[in-house]
Amino acid sequence: MGIRDWFTTKVDADSADHSTLADLVVATEIQNAMTAQNDVLKVPAIYRAKTMTEKAIASMPVASWTGTAKSPRQPVIVTNPTAGTREQFLEETVNSLMTGEAYWELSNYVNGFPTDIRVLDPRRMTVTWRQPDQRVREYFYFDTRMRATGFQPNLAVISIDRGPGDLKGFGPMSSDRIDGIVAALDYIQEFFENAGTPTGILRVSKELSKEQADLLKQQWTSRSARTPAVMSSGYEWESLSFNPNDSAWVEAYYATVLDVANLFGIPPTILGFNAPGSALTYQNLSDVYEAWVRTTLRPVYMKPIEAAWSRLVPRGQDVRFDARALTRLSDDQRAEMYTKALSAQTGWLSRDEVRELEGLAPDGVENQVIDREVG
C-alpha cells in the first residue's frame, strides 16, 4: 500500500522532561549547540550554502518506480493539520544530514508499512556500540532505545560519509573547518570595523613613563571610531594601515567563501560569488546546477534519502527524486532538445512525456513531428 502519511510535526525542544539532573545536563548541552550553530549561520556564505542545499532537495518531486517505469500505485502523501508539508519534512532531513546523520521515527504500521514518519532531532540521539562485540550500533532517543533493524523497526538511520568503524556519519556542519572560517571572517570584520582607529605608532617628542604611555594609548584608542584626531605639535602619528582594496584582506574574504563552497560541495556561483573575469550567463547556469546535482546533491543527499524511503515501500519499488526542474534548460535549449526527442529517427520521448516534463497534462494527441530533409 505504500506510505500513507509521511509527515508529522518535528520534536518540540521545550517539551522534554528535564526532571533528572542528567536530562538537565543534556538539555544544557543541546542549548549550547543550538547557540553555537546560530552563530555559525551568521556567516552569509554558510547560511546560503545550507539553505540552498535544503531548498534544492525539498523542491524536487518524489516518485516511486518499478524498474524504468513509474509504479502504478504511488505512495499517498497525507497532510493533516498538524503534519507540516513535504518540503518541511525534506528540509529537516537534509538539515540533520549536514551534521552527519538524520533519523526518522517510524510508527503506525499498516500491512507491514509505516504510515507515520517524523524527523528526530539528531542532537538528542545517543549512539553506542553494542557490547561486547562492538560491531552493532545501538540508538537511544532520550532514554528510549530505538530499533533500526528487525521486524517493523521504529527508526530509520540515514548517514553520509560513515565508515565501517565510525559510530556516526560526518557532514559539513560537523567539520572543524567551520570554526576556522568563522574565526577568519570575525578577524576580517574586526579589522574593517576598527578602521577609524588604525594600527600605527604614536610618536611623542619627549620621554614618557610607562604610566604616561599607557594613559596616552588608552585615551587614543578609547575615542569613538571615525572621529577626527586632534594632536598638538608634540605628537606625530604614523599609520601602519593600508588600503583594504589593495590588500590581501579581500583575497582572504574570497578564500573563506571558497572554503565554504568546497566544504558544502556547492558551486561558488550559487553562493553569489563570481571569480573576477568570469562570464556566467543564464545559458550556462543550468550547467552549474547540473554539476551540483551530479557531484553533491545526488551522491551525498539524494541517494541516502532514496535508499531509506525505498525500504518503506513494497518490494521491487524504488523511491527517486526528480531533479530535472532544478537543471531546467533555457527555452531555446528545451525546444531544440524536444525536437530531437520527438523525431521519428532520433526520438526517445512521447508527446505526453514531453508535456509532463513541462508540467502539462497529457492531451492525447499523437506525435506530430515533421522530419525536415537535409539537402
Residue pairs with C-beta under 8 A, 6 or more apart in sequence:
1 73
1 110
1 111
1 113
1 314
2 64
2 73
2 74
2 75
2 76
2 113
2 313
2 314
2 317
3 75
3 76
3 77
3 113
3 114
3 115
3 117
3 309
3 312
3 313
4 75
4 76
4 78
4 110
4 113
4 115
5 77
5 78
5 80
5 83
5 108
5 115
5 116
5 117
6 75
6 77
6 78
6 86
6 89
6 117
7 77
7 78
7 79
7 83
7 84
7 85
7 86
7 88
7 89
7 117
7 118
8 82
8 83
8 84
8 116
8 117
8 118
9 82
9 83
9 84
9 118
10 84
10 88
10 92
10 118
10 119
10 121
11 118
11 119
11 120
11 121
11 124
13 30
13 34
13 121
16 23
16 27
16 124
16 142
17 23
18 24
18 27
23 142
26 124
30 121
30 123
30 124
33 123
34 123
37 173
39 182
40 46
40 173
40 178
40 182
41 47
41 50
43 181
43 182
43 185
43 256
43 260
45 181
45 256
45 257
45 260
45 261
45 271
45 273
46 178
46 181
46 182
46 260
48 270
48 271
48 272
49 172
49 260
49 261
49 263
49 264
49 266
49 271
50 95
50 98
50 173
50 264
52 266
52 270
52 271
53 94
53 98
53 264
53 266
53 296
53 297
53 301
54 90
54 91
54 94
54 95
55 91
56 292
56 297
56 326
57 90
57 91
57 93
57 94
57 297
57 301
57 302
57 305
57 321
58 86
58 87
58 88
58 90
58 91
58 94
59 87
59 325
59 326
60 302
60 321
60 322
60 323
60 325
60 326
61 321
61 322
61 325
62 86
62 309
62 319
62 320
62 321
62 322
63 70
63 71
63 74
63 319
63 320
63 322
64 70
64 71
64 73
64 74
64 75
64 313
64 317
64 318
64 319
64 320
65 71
65 317
65 318
65 319
65 320
66 316
66 317
66 318
71 317
75 313
75 319
77 86
79 85
79 86
89 117
89 119
90 305
92 119
93 102
93 104
93 119
93 158
93 305
94 102
94 301
94 305
96 102
96 103
96 119
96 120
96 121
96 122
97 158
97 160
97 169
97 171
97 301
97 304
97 305
98 171
98 172
98 173
98 174
99 122
99 123
99 171
99 173
99 174
100 122
100 159
100 160
100 161
100 162
100 168
100 169
100 170
100 171
100 174
101 122
101 125
101 157
101 158
101 159
101 160
101 162
101 168
101 169
101 171
102 119
102 122
102 157
102 158
102 305
103 119
103 120
103 122
103 125
103 139
103 141
103 146
103 155
103 156
103 157
103 158
104 117
104 118
104 119
104 120
104 155
104 156
104 158
104 308
105 117
105 118
105 119
105 120
105 141
105 146
105 154
105 155
106 114
106 116
106 117
106 152
106 153
106 154
106 155
106 156
106 312
107 114
107 115
107 116
107 117
107 154
108 114
108 115
108 116
109 115
109 152
112 152
113 312
113 313
113 314
114 152
114 312
117 156
117 312
120 141
120 155
124 141
124 142
125 139
125 140
125 141
125 146
126 139
126 140
126 141
127 137
127 138
127 139
127 140
127 167
127 168
128 137
128 138
128 140
128 167
129 135
129 136
129 137
129 138
129 167
130 136
130 137
130 138
137 148
137 157
137 167
138 145
139 145
139 146
139 147
139 148
139 155
139 157
140 146
141 155
146 154
146 155
147 153
147 154
147 155
148 155
148 156
148 157
156 308
156 311
156 312
157 308
158 304
158 305
158 307
158 308
159 168
159 169
159 304
160 169
160 170
160 171
160 300
160 301
160 304
161 169
161 170
161 171
161 300
162 168
162 169
162 170
172 178
172 263
172 264
172 265
175 263
177 259
177 263
178 263
180 259
181 256
181 259
181 260
181 263
184 252
184 255
184 256
185 253
185 256
188 249
188 252
188 253
188 256
191 244
191 249
192 244
192 249
193 225
194 225
195 225
195 241
195 244
196 224
196 225
196 226
196 227
197 220
197 221
197 223
197 225
198 239
198 240
198 241
199 239
199 240
199 241
200 237
200 238
200 239
200 240
200 241
201 237
201 238
201 240
202 216
202 217
202 220
202 235
202 236
202 237
202 238
203 235
203 236
203 237
203 238
204 216
204 234
204 235
204 236
205 234
205 235
205 236
206 234
208 216
220 229
223 229
229 237
231 237
244 250
254 273
257 268
257 271
257 273
258 268
258 273
260 266
260 271
261 267
261 268
261 271
261 273
264 296
265 292
265 295
265 296
265 300
266 292
266 296
267 288
267 291
267 292
268 274
268 275
269 278
269 280
269 285
269 288
270 288
270 289
270 292
274 280
280 288
282 330
283 330
283 333
286 327
286 328
286 329
286 330
286 333
289 326
289 327
290 327
293 323
293 326
293 327
297 323
297 326
298 321
298 323
302 321
302 323
305 321
306 318
306 319
306 320
306 321
309 319
310 317
310 318
310 319
312 319
313 319
324 357
328 334
329 337
334 358
338 349
338 354
339 369
340 346
340 347
341 347
341 348
341 349
341 354
342 349
342 350
342 351
342 354
342 367
342 369
343 369
343 371
344 367
344 369
344 371
345 371
347 367
347 369
349 357
350 367
351 363
351 365
351 366
351 367
351 368
352 362
352 363
352 364
355 361
355 362
355 363
356 362
